[in-house]
């Protein structure tokens, strides 16, 4: 990215800092309002795990990469948040008023686009690092002024790490020499959408910790035990970067510390504490009587050592929605009726979600709406979801979603986005085979619904083809980010629209003109818009391609040749050239039957006025 693509004041220190503030992903910070409600370890729970982590990050001798892993729902993010909060409360030295031991955080999440990619990772950490240690701000400003492309998410991670991460940390080496180490907390690596980018990021972080010019720092990583993450970690363990190991630190000391949350012996007791605390709050708010010891033990067993199950059960019990289970006692009984036998993997979590959907008026419809919310690239407020889906899913969207409040967070403020509570819900909603209700197999694909609904909404705002093209031309007045795209070219490529835009018809036209011409779209050229497109310059150029020659031999291609537009084309140079390549041009005995073949043989090739290639 060139200097000219940035604001003119970026070359000033104030402009560079302002740009960094804009680029940094605030939603990726551990305590961001966008991530509420924040998962946090209840006091008295996860004591052993937390003490193990604190012992590791108090090590003053050598930097460490710490990997906390476990299956979905065991509480990794809660541990990460708790560690970050504790480090934020500790000063690097007693005399400082600002500098804390929390150097920076990045909580990956597929719920927000910028939190699911690595492009803004180092810019976000750099921003937090500079806020915590103001004396490195000048170094960052200088690096950005000298190379503004460091803030471009497409810039190489290696260059971003060097300019935005390593340089300011090197400045802190003398400042932190006699201090307890600073810590970075990186949560939910598995939520990064690109496996290759994530593998590179982990390797870069491991290499950074071997830089002898850096102060001692620790990086806590959390993730599911996914194979692509485990493979990278194991490579770091088996093949340490010996050449980059600082003097006095052995290769063994750089091996990542691995801590697993799967099957921890104290989890059942932690979940019991969590449930007791939750029922006490429920009793305080509503007068709900405490469950018996046997009932509590049954709920603990049902949780299967997964905090997400215990948390979801409590959300369901405490939900006062009018769906036939208003009394929390009735909702408690629903939870108690679930089978006590624990199932492998994610199945026990999915069984819980199935049970919650069973309380909805229409479980299959509830699953569909849940899958739509989980499929959104970025969360939307309830009002916008309703407006978006009104074309395809009716006007009961809000009614259905309210029945799922134990699975999705619906803020009281309608301007705030609706979010799923946990990534396991996205897993559950992404594959209908995870759901026990047979009717969900007949549900439409949520991505198709969103695409169709988005197109319908666009068409609602654009009442005529002229307005449609005018709206496209307005793209030229948008931000500089749109400059690489030529709206005039886009407008010209859509000049074939001769009817009021109907969403699916326009979508088919766009797909066809962009090269997506699968069998389901073969008939589009016979539509009015398709016939008009074949008369444009783009259509004429396409008819000269090998792909077009194959299409002309299909049912739809032969039908087009019998139209007056097809006859015109056969009378022009392009059609004549095509006829010369046909088998019957060399061997009359192989000529096809009459009808279409009449045109092909030249019977219909009466001289016609050549059409213009400028349009229709």
C-alpha positions as CSV (number, residue, x, y, z in Angstrom):
1,X,0.0,0.0,0.0
2,X,1.5,3.4,-1.0
3,X,1.7,6.5,1.1
4,X,-0.9,8.2,-1.1
5,X,-3.5,5.7,0.0
6,X,-3.4,6.9,3.6
7,X,-4.6,10.3,5.0
8,X,-2.2,13.1,4.3
9,X,-1.5,13.6,8.0
10,X,-0.3,10.1,8.4
11,X,3.3,11.3,8.1
12,X,2.8,13.3,11.3
13,X,3.2,11.6,14.7
14,X,-0.4,12.5,15.6
15,X,-1.7,11.1,12.3
16,X,0.2,7.9,12.7
17,X,-1.1,7.3,16.2
18,X,-4.6,8.2,15.2
19,X,-4.4,5.7,12.3
20,X,-3.1,3.0,14.7
21,X,-6.0,3.7,17.0
22,X,-8.5,3.2,14.1
23,X,-6.9,0.0,12.8
24,X,-6.6,-1.7,16.2
25,X,-9.5,-4.1,16.7
26,X,-11.1,-3.0,20.0
27,X,-13.5,-6.0,19.9
28,X,-10.5,-8.4,20.2
29,X,-9.5,-7.0,23.6
30,X,-10.4,-9.3,26.5
31,X,-12.8,-6.9,28.2
32,X,-14.4,-5.4,25.0
33,X,-18.1,-4.5,25.4
34,X,-18.6,-6.3,22.1
35,X,-17.8,-9.6,23.8
36,X,-20.3,-9.4,26.6
37,X,-21.2,-11.3,28.6
38,X,-17.6,-12.0,29.5
39,X,-16.8,-15.6,30.6
40,X,-14.9,-15.5,33.9
41,X,-13.9,-18.1,36.4
42,X,-16.0,-17.9,39.6
43,X,-14.0,-17.4,42.7
44,X,-12.9,-20.8,44.1
45,X,-13.0,-22.6,40.8
46,X,-10.2,-23.6,38.4
47,X,-7.8,-23.0,41.3
48,X,-5.2,-25.6,40.2
49,X,-5.2,-24.6,36.5
50,X,-4.9,-20.9,37.4
51,X,-2.1,-21.5,39.9
52,X,-0.2,-23.5,37.3
53,X,-0.4,-20.7,34.8
54,X,0.5,-18.0,37.3
55,X,3.6,-20.0,38.3
56,X,4.7,-20.2,34.7
57,X,4.1,-16.5,33.9
58,X,6.0,-15.4,37.1
59,X,9.2,-17.0,35.7
60,X,11.7,-14.2,35.4
61,X,14.4,-16.3,33.8
62,X,13.1,-17.1,30.3
63,X,10.2,-16.3,28.0
64,X,7.6,-19.0,27.5
65,X,4.8,-19.9,25.1
66,X,2.1,-21.5,27.2
67,X,-0.7,-23.5,25.4
68,X,-3.9,-24.1,27.3
69,X,-6.1,-26.5,25.3
70,X,-9.2,-28.5,25.6
71,X,-12.4,-29.5,23.9
72,X,-15.3,-27.0,23.3
73,X,-17.1,-25.7,26.4
74,X,-14.5,-26.7,29.1
75,X,-13.9,-23.0,30.0
76,X,-10.8,-22.0,28.1
77,X,-12.0,-18.4,27.5
78,X,-13.0,-18.0,31.1
79,X,-9.5,-19.0,32.2
80,X,-8.0,-16.6,29.6
81,X,-10.2,-13.7,30.8
82,X,-9.4,-14.4,34.4
83,X,-5.6,-14.5,33.8
84,X,-5.9,-11.3,31.7
85,X,-7.9,-9.5,34.4
86,X,-5.4,-10.6,37.1
87,X,-2.4,-9.4,35.1
88,X,-4.2,-6.1,34.4
89,X,-4.5,-5.6,38.2
90,X,-0.7,-6.1,38.8
91,X,1.8,-3.4,38.2
92,X,5.2,-4.1,36.7
93,X,6.7,-2.2,39.7
94,X,5.1,-0.7,42.7
95,X,6.0,2.8,41.8
96,X,4.2,2.9,38.5
97,X,0.7,4.3,38.0
98,X,0.0,3.0,34.5
99,X,2.2,0.1,33.5
100,X,0.6,-3.3,34.3
101,X,1.8,-6.8,33.6
102,X,-0.9,-7.3,30.9
103,X,0.9,-6.2,27.8
104,X,-1.9,-7.0,25.4
105,X,-4.7,-9.4,24.5
106,X,-6.3,-10.7,21.3
107,X,-9.5,-12.8,21.7
108,X,-10.2,-14.5,18.3
109,X,-13.9,-14.8,17.4
110,X,-15.8,-15.7,14.2
111,X,-18.6,-13.6,15.4
112,X,-16.7,-10.5,14.2
113,X,-14.8,-10.5,10.9
114,X,-11.8,-8.5,12.1
115,X,-11.5,-10.8,15.1
116,X,-11.3,-13.9,13.0
117,X,-8.3,-13.0,11.0
118,X,-4.6,-12.3,11.6
119,X,-4.3,-9.1,9.5
120,X,-4.9,-6.8,12.5
121,X,-3.3,-9.0,15.1
122,X,0.0,-7.1,15.6
123,X,-1.6,-3.7,15.1
124,X,-4.0,-4.5,17.9
125,X,-1.3,-5.7,20.3
126,X,0.9,-2.7,19.4
127,X,-1.9,-0.3,20.3
128,X,-2.5,-2.0,23.7
129,X,1.3,-2.2,24.4
130,X,1.7,1.5,23.7
131,X,-1.3,2.4,25.9
132,X,0.3,0.4,28.7
133,X,3.8,1.6,28.1
134,X,3.6,5.2,26.8
135,X,7.3,5.4,26.3
136,X,7.1,3.1,23.2
137,X,4.6,5.3,21.4
138,X,7.2,7.3,19.6
139,X,8.8,4.2,18.2
140,X,5.5,3.0,16.9
141,X,4.7,6.4,15.4
142,X,8.1,6.4,13.7
143,X,7.6,2.9,12.3
144,X,4.2,3.7,10.9
145,X,5.4,7.0,9.3
146,X,8.3,5.2,7.7
147,X,6.2,2.3,6.5
148,X,2.4,3.0,6.5
149,X,1.8,-0.4,4.9
150,X,2.4,-2.0,8.3
151,X,-1.2,-1.2,9.1
152,X,-2.5,-2.9,5.9
153,X,-4.0,-6.3,6.9
154,X,-2.6,-7.7,3.7
155,X,1.0,-6.9,4.7
156,X,3.1,-9.9,5.6
157,X,2.8,-11.0,9.3
158,X,6.6,-11.1,9.5
159,X,6.9,-7.4,8.6
160,X,4.1,-6.4,10.9
161,X,5.6,-8.3,13.8
162,X,9.0,-6.7,13.3
163,X,7.7,-3.1,13.0
164,X,4.8,-3.1,15.4
165,X,5.7,-5.8,17.9
166,X,9.4,-6.5,18.2
167,X,10.7,-2.9,17.9
168,X,8.7,-1.5,20.8
169,X,9.3,-4.5,22.9
170,X,13.1,-4.1,22.5
171,X,12.8,-0.6,23.7
172,X,11.3,-2.0,26.9
173,X,14.1,-4.4,27.7
174,X,16.0,-2.1,30.1
175,X,12.8,-0.7,31.5
176,X,11.6,-4.2,32.5
177,X,14.9,-5.8,33.4
178,X,14.1,-6.1,37.2
179,X,10.3,-6.5,36.9
180,X,8.0,-9.4,36.9
181,X,7.4,-10.5,33.2
182,X,4.7,-9.0,31.1
183,X,2.1,-11.3,29.6
184,X,0.1,-11.4,26.3
185,X,-3.1,-13.5,26.3
186,X,-4.3,-14.9,23.0
187,X,-7.6,-16.7,23.2
188,X,-9.4,-19.1,20.9
189,X,-6.9,-19.7,18.2
190,X,-9.3,-22.1,16.6
191,X,-11.6,-19.2,15.8
192,X,-9.1,-17.9,13.2
193,X,-10.6,-18.7,9.8
194,X,-7.3,-19.3,8.0
195,X,-5.4,-22.4,9.2
196,X,-2.3,-21.4,7.2
197,X,-2.2,-17.8,8.6
198,X,-2.6,-19.2,12.1
199,X,0.2,-21.7,11.7
200,X,2.5,-18.8,10.6
201,X,1.4,-16.7,13.5
202,X,2.2,-19.3,16.1
203,X,5.6,-20.0,14.5
204,X,6.3,-16.2,14.5
205,X,5.4,-15.8,18.1
206,X,7.6,-18.7,19.1
207,X,10.4,-17.2,17.2
208,X,9.8,-13.8,18.8
209,X,10.3,-15.3,22.2
210,X,13.8,-16.4,21.2
211,X,14.9,-12.8,20.4
212,X,17.8,-12.1,22.8
213,X,17.1,-8.3,22.7
214,X,13.5,-8.7,24.1
215,X,12.6,-8.5,27.8
216,X,11.3,-11.7,29.3
217,X,7.7,-12.0,28.3
218,X,5.1,-14.8,28.3
219,X,2.4,-15.6,25.8
220,X,-0.6,-17.6,26.9
221,X,-2.4,-19.2,24.0
222,X,-5.8,-21.0,24.3
223,X,-7.6,-23.2,21.8
224,X,-9.4,-26.4,21.1
225,X,-7.2,-29.4,20.6
226,X,-7.5,-29.1,16.8
227,X,-5.0,-31.2,14.7
228,X,-3.7,-28.2,12.7
229,X,-2.9,-26.3,15.9
230,X,-1.4,-29.3,17.7
231,X,0.8,-30.1,14.7
232,X,2.3,-26.6,14.8
233,X,2.9,-26.7,18.5
234,X,4.5,-30.2,18.3
235,X,6.8,-29.0,15.5
236,X,7.9,-26.2,17.8
237,X,8.5,-28.7,20.6
238,X,10.4,-31.3,18.5
239,X,12.3,-28.9,16.3
240,X,13.2,-25.8,18.3
241,X,14.8,-22.9,16.5
242,X,18.2,-23.5,18.1
243,X,20.0,-20.9,16.1
244,X,17.8,-18.1,17.5
245,X,18.0,-19.2,21.2
246,X,19.5,-16.5,23.4
247,X,22.7,-17.2,25.2
248,X,22.1,-18.9,28.6
249,X,18.7,-20.4,27.6
250,X,18.6,-24.0,26.6
251,X,16.4,-25.5,23.9
252,X,14.5,-27.3,26.5
253,X,13.5,-24.0,28.1
254,X,11.9,-22.8,24.9
255,X,9.5,-25.8,24.5
256,X,5.9,-24.6,24.8
257,X,4.3,-25.5,28.2
258,X,1.1,-27.5,27.5
259,X,-1.8,-27.5,29.9
260,X,-4.9,-29.5,29.2
261,X,-8.4,-28.7,30.5
262,X,-9.8,-32.0,29.3
263,X,-10.6,-34.4,32.2
264,X,-9.2,-32.2,35.0
265,X,-10.0,-34.0,38.3
266,X,-11.4,-30.9,40.0
267,X,-13.9,-29.9,37.3
268,X,-16.9,-31.6,38.9
269,X,-16.4,-29.7,42.1
270,X,-15.9,-26.4,40.2
271,X,-19.2,-27.0,38.3
272,X,-20.9,-27.8,41.6
273,X,-19.7,-24.4,43.0
274,X,-20.9,-22.6,39.9
275,X,-24.3,-24.2,40.1
276,X,-24.7,-23.5,43.8
277,X,-23.8,-19.9,43.2
278,X,-26.2,-19.6,40.3
279,X,-29.1,-21.1,42.2
280,X,-28.4,-18.8,45.1
281,X,-28.6,-15.7,42.8
282,X,-31.8,-17.1,41.3
283,X,-33.3,-17.6,44.8
284,X,-32.3,-14.0,45.7
285,X,-33.9,-12.6,42.5
286,X,-37.1,-14.7,42.3
287,X,-37.4,-16.7,45.5
288,X,-36.7,-19.9,43.6
289,X,-36.1,-22.8,46.1
290,X,-32.7,-24.4,46.1
291,X,-32.6,-27.8,44.3
292,X,-32.0,-30.9,46.5
293,X,-28.6,-32.4,46.9
294,X,-29.6,-35.3,44.5
295,X,-30.9,-32.9,41.9
296,X,-27.7,-30.8,42.1
297,X,-25.6,-34.0,41.8
298,X,-27.6,-35.0,38.7
299,X,-27.0,-31.6,37.1
300,X,-23.3,-31.8,37.8
301,X,-23.2,-35.2,36.2
302,X,-25.2,-34.0,33.3
303,X,-22.7,-31.2,32.6
304,X,-20.1,-33.8,31.7
305,X,-17.3,-31.6,32.9
306,X,-18.2,-28.8,30.5
307,X,-18.8,-25.4,31.9
308,X,-20.8,-24.4,28.7
309,X,-23.3,-27.1,29.5
310,X,-23.7,-26.0,33.1
311,X,-23.9,-22.3,32.0
312,X,-26.5,-23.1,29.3
313,X,-28.6,-25.1,31.7
314,X,-28.7,-22.2,34.2
315,X,-29.6,-19.7,31.4
316,X,-32.5,-22.0,30.4
317,X,-33.8,-22.5,33.9
318,X,-33.6,-18.8,34.6
319,X,-35.4,-17.8,31.3
320,X,-38.8,-16.5,32.1
321,X,-40.1,-16.4,28.4
322,X,-43.7,-17.3,27.9
323,X,-43.3,-20.7,26.1
324,X,-45.1,-23.1,28.4
325,X,-42.2,-23.4,30.8
326,X,-42.5,-20.1,32.7
327,X,-41.8,-21.5,36.1
328,X,-38.1,-22.1,36.7
329,X,-39.1,-25.3,38.5
330,X,-40.6,-26.7,35.3
331,X,-37.5,-25.7,33.4
332,X,-35.3,-27.4,36.0
333,X,-37.4,-30.6,35.5
334,X,-36.7,-30.4,31.8
335,X,-33.0,-30.3,32.5
336,X,-33.3,-33.2,34.9
337,X,-35.0,-35.4,32.4
338,X,-32.0,-35.5,30.2
339,X,-30.2,-38.8,30.2
340,X,-27.4,-39.0,32.7
341,X,-25.2,-41.1,30.5
342,X,-22.4,-39.0,29.1
343,X,-21.8,-39.1,25.4
344,X,-18.4,-38.8,23.6
345,X,-17.0,-35.6,22.1
346,X,-19.5,-32.8,21.4
347,X,-22.6,-35.1,21.5
348,X,-23.6,-34.3,25.1
349,X,-23.5,-30.6,24.3
350,X,-25.6,-31.2,21.2
351,X,-28.0,-33.3,23.2
352,X,-28.5,-30.3,25.5
353,X,-29.2,-28.0,22.6
354,X,-31.6,-30.5,21.2
355,X,-33.5,-30.5,24.5
356,X,-33.7,-26.7,24.5
357,X,-35.0,-26.7,20.9
358,X,-37.6,-29.3,22.0
359,X,-39.2,-26.7,24.2
360,X,-39.8,-24.3,21.2
361,X,-43.1,-24.2,19.4
362,X,-41.5,-25.4,16.1
363,X,-38.0,-27.0,16.8
364,X,-37.1,-27.2,13.1
365,X,-37.9,-23.6,12.5
366,X,-36.0,-22.6,15.7
367,X,-33.0,-24.5,14.4
368,X,-33.2,-22.7,11.1
369,X,-33.2,-19.3,12.7
370,X,-30.4,-20.3,15.1
371,X,-28.3,-21.4,12.1
372,X,-29.0,-18.1,10.3
373,X,-27.8,-16.1,13.3
374,X,-24.7,-18.4,13.7
375,X,-23.9,-17.9,10.0
376,X,-23.8,-14.1,9.9
377,X,-20.3,-12.9,9.2
378,X,-20.9,-10.1,11.7
379,X,-23.7,-10.0,14.2
380,X,-26.8,-7.8,13.5
381,X,-29.3,-6.2,15.9
382,X,-32.7,-7.9,16.1
383,X,-34.4,-5.2,14.1
384,X,-32.0,-5.6,11.2
385,X,-32.3,-9.4,11.3
386,X,-36.1,-9.1,11.1
387,X,-35.8,-6.7,8.2
388,X,-33.4,-8.9,6.4
389,X,-35.4,-12.1,6.7
390,X,-38.9,-10.8,6.2
391,X,-38.7,-11.7,2.5
392,X,-37.9,-15.3,3.1
393,X,-38.9,-16.3,6.6
394,X,-41.9,-14.2,7.4
395,X,-42.5,-11.7,10.2
396,X,-42.1,-14.1,13.2
397,X,-38.3,-14.0,13.3
398,X,-38.2,-12.2,16.7
399,X,-40.8,-14.5,18.2
400,X,-38.7,-17.6,17.2
401,X,-35.4,-16.2,18.4
402,X,-36.8,-15.1,21.8
403,X,-37.5,-18.8,22.4
404,X,-33.7,-19.4,22.1
405,X,-32.5,-16.9,24.7
406,X,-30.6,-19.6,26.6
407,X,-28.5,-20.0,23.4
408,X,-28.3,-16.5,22.0
409,X,-27.8,-13.2,23.7
410,X,-30.6,-10.8,22.8
411,X,-29.8,-7.4,24.3
412,X,-32.6,-5.2,25.8
413,X,-31.3,-2.4,23.6
414,X,-32.5,-3.3,20.1
415,X,-29.6,-1.4,18.5
416,X,-27.1,-3.9,19.9
417,X,-26.2,-7.1,18.0
418,X,-27.6,-10.5,18.7
419,X,-24.9,-13.0,19.5
420,X,-24.6,-16.7,20.1
421,X,-23.3,-17.5,23.6
422,X,-20.6,-20.0,22.6
423,X,-18.8,-21.3,19.5
424,X,-20.1,-24.8,20.1
425,X,-23.6,-23.4,19.2
426,X,-22.2,-22.4,15.8
427,X,-20.8,-26.0,15.4
428,X,-24.2,-27.4,16.3
429,X,-26.1,-25.1,13.9
430,X,-23.7,-25.6,11.0
431,X,-24.6,-29.2,10.3
432,X,-28.2,-30.4,10.4
433,X,-27.0,-33.9,11.2
434,X,-26.1,-32.6,14.7
435,X,-29.8,-32.0,15.4
436,X,-32.1,-34.9,16.4
437,X,-35.2,-33.4,14.7
438,X,-35.7,-35.0,11.3
439,X,-37.5,-32.0,9.8
440,X,-34.4,-29.9,10.0
441,X,-33.0,-31.9,7.1
442,X,-35.6,-30.2,4.9
443,X,-34.5,-26.7,6.0
444,X,-33.0,-24.4,3.5
445,X,-29.3,-23.6,3.6
446,X,-28.8,-20.6,5.9
447,X,-26.2,-19.0,3.6
448,X,-28.6,-19.3,0.7
449,X,-31.3,-17.7,2.7
450,X,-29.0,-14.8,3.7
451,X,-27.9,-14.3,0.1
452,X,-31.4,-14.3,-1.2
453,X,-32.7,-12.1,1.5
454,X,-29.8,-9.6,1.0
455,X,-30.6,-9.5,-2.7
456,X,-34.3,-8.9,-2.1
457,X,-33.5,-6.1,0.3
458,X,-31.2,-4.5,-2.3
459,X,-34.0,-4.8,-4.9
460,X,-36.5,-3.2,-2.5
461,X,-34.3,-0.1,-2.4
462,X,-33.8,-0.1,-6.2
463,X,-37.2,0.0,-7.9
464,X,-36.1,0.1,-11.6
465,X,-33.3,-1.0,-13.8
466,X,-32.3,2.6,-14.5
467,X,-32.1,3.3,-10.7
468,X,-30.1,0.1,-10.3
469,X,-27.5,1.2,-12.8
470,X,-27.5,4.7,-11.4
471,X,-26.9,3.3,-7.9
472,X,-23.9,1.3,-9.3
473,X,-22.4,4.4,-10.7
474,X,-22.6,6.0,-7.3
475,X,-19.9,3.6,-6.2
476,X,-17.4,6.0,-7.7
477,X,-18.2,8.6,-5.0
478,X,-17.4,6.2,-2.2
479,X,-14.2,6.0,-0.1
480,X,-10.7,5.4,-1.6
481,X,-11.0,1.8,-0.7
482,X,-13.4,1.4,-3.6
483,X,-11.0,2.9,-6.2
484,X,-9.5,-0.4,-7.4
485,X,-13.0,-1.3,-8.6
486,X,-14.4,0.4,-11.7
487,X,-18.1,1.1,-11.2
488,X,-18.4,2.3,-14.8
489,X,-17.2,-1.1,-16.0
490,X,-19.7,-2.8,-13.6
491,X,-22.5,-0.6,-14.8
492,X,-21.6,-1.4,-18.4
493,X,-21.5,-5.2,-17.7
494,X,-25.1,-4.9,-16.3
495,X,-26.5,-2.9,-19.2
496,X,-28.2,-6.0,-20.4
497,X,-30.9,-5.6,-17.7
498,X,-34.1,-4.9,-19.7
499,X,-36.7,-5.8,-17.1
500,X,-37.4,-4.4,-13.6
501,X,-34.7,-6.2,-11.5
502,X,-36.0,-9.3,-9.9
503,X,-33.5,-10.6,-7.3
504,X,-32.9,-14.1,-8.5
505,X,-32.9,-13.2,-12.1
506,X,-30.3,-10.5,-11.6
507,X,-28.3,-12.8,-9.5
508,X,-28.3,-15.5,-12.2
509,X,-27.2,-12.8,-14.7
510,X,-24.4,-11.7,-12.5
511,X,-23.3,-15.3,-12.0
512,X,-23.4,-16.0,-15.7
513,X,-21.5,-12.9,-16.7
514,X,-18.8,-13.6,-14.0
515,X,-18.2,-17.1,-15.4
516,X,-20.3,-19.3,-13.1
517,X,-22.2,-21.1,-15.8
518,X,-23.1,-24.4,-14.3
519,X,-25.9,-26.6,-15.6
520,X,-28.5,-25.0,-13.4
521,X,-27.9,-21.6,-15.2
522,X,-27.7,-23.0,-18.8
523,X,-31.1,-21.6,-19.6
524,X,-30.4,-18.0,-18.5
525,X,-29.3,-16.8,-22.0
526,X,-32.9,-17.5,-23.2
527,X,-34.3,-15.0,-20.8
528,X,-34.9,-11.5,-21.9
529,X,-31.9,-10.2,-20.0
530,X,-29.8,-13.1,-21.3
531,X,-30.8,-12.5,-24.9
532,X,-29.9,-8.8,-24.4
533,X,-26.5,-9.7,-22.9
534,X,-25.6,-11.9,-25.9
535,X,-26.0,-8.8,-28.1
536,X,-23.6,-6.7,-26.0
537,X,-19.8,-6.5,-26.8
538,X,-19.1,-8.8,-23.8
539,X,-21.7,-11.4,-25.1
540,X,-20.2,-11.2,-28.6
541,X,-16.7,-11.8,-27.2
542,X,-17.9,-14.7,-25.2
543,X,-19.5,-16.4,-28.2
544,X,-16.1,-16.7,-29.7
545,X,-14.7,-18.7,-26.8
546,X,-14.4,-22.5,-26.6
547,X,-16.9,-22.5,-23.7
548,X,-19.5,-20.8,-25.9
549,X,-18.9,-23.3,-28.7
550,X,-19.6,-26.1,-26.3
551,X,-22.7,-24.3,-25.0
552,X,-24.1,-23.8,-28.6
553,X,-24.3,-27.6,-28.9
554,X,-26.5,-27.9,-25.8
555,X,-30.3,-27.9,-25.8
556,X,-30.3,-24.2,-24.8
557,X,-27.6,-23.2,-27.3
558,X,-29.4,-24.8,-30.2
559,X,-32.6,-23.1,-29.1
560,X,-30.9,-19.7,-29.1
561,X,-29.6,-20.3,-32.6
562,X,-33.2,-20.5,-33.8
563,X,-34.0,-17.1,-32.4
564,X,-33.7,-14.0,-34.6
565,X,-30.7,-13.0,-32.5
566,X,-29.1,-16.3,-33.1
567,X,-29.8,-16.0,-36.8
568,X,-28.2,-12.6,-36.8
569,X,-25.1,-13.9,-35.2
570,X,-24.9,-16.8,-37.7
571,X,-24.9,-14.2,-40.4
572,X,-22.0,-12.3,-38.9
573,X,-18.3,-13.2,-39.0
574,X,-18.4,-14.8,-35.6
575,X,-21.2,-17.2,-36.6
576,X,-19.6,-18.0,-39.9
577,X,-16.3,-18.8,-38.3
578,X,-18.1,-21.1,-35.9
579,X,-20.0,-22.9,-38.7
580,X,-16.7,-23.6,-40.4
581,X,-15.5,-25.6,-37.4
582,X,-18.6,-27.8,-37.3
583,X,-18.2,-31.5,-38.5
584,X,-20.8,-30.9,-41.2
585,X,-18.6,-28.3,-42.8
586,X,-16.3,-31.1,-43.9
587,X,-18.7,-34.0,-44.2
588,X,-22.2,-33.4,-45.4
589,X,-23.1,-37.0,-44.4
590,X,-22.8,-36.0,-40.7
591,X,-25.2,-33.1,-41.0
592,X,-27.8,-33.0,-38.2
593,X,-31.6,-33.1,-38.5
594,X,-33.8,-30.4,-39.9
595,X,-35.2,-27.5,-37.8
596,X,-32.2,-26.1,-35.9
597,X,-30.0,-27.7,-38.5
598,X,-31.7,-25.6,-41.2
599,X,-30.1,-22.5,-39.7
600,X,-26.8,-24.3,-39.1
601,X,-26.6,-25.5,-42.8
602,X,-27.2,-22.0,-44.0
603,X,-30.8,-22.1,-45.0
604,X,-31.5,-19.3,-42.6
605,X,-28.4,-17.4,-43.5
606,X,-30.1,-14.7,-45.5
607,X,-28.2,-11.5,-45.6
608,X,-29.1,-9.2,-42.7
609,X,-28.0,-5.8,-41.6
610,X,-25.0,-6.3,-39.3
611,X,-25.8,-5.4,-35.7
612,X,-23.8,-2.9,-33.7
613,X,-21.5,-4.3,-31.0
614,X,-22.2,-1.3,-28.8
615,X,-25.2,-2.8,-27.1
616,X,-28.8,-3.7,-27.8
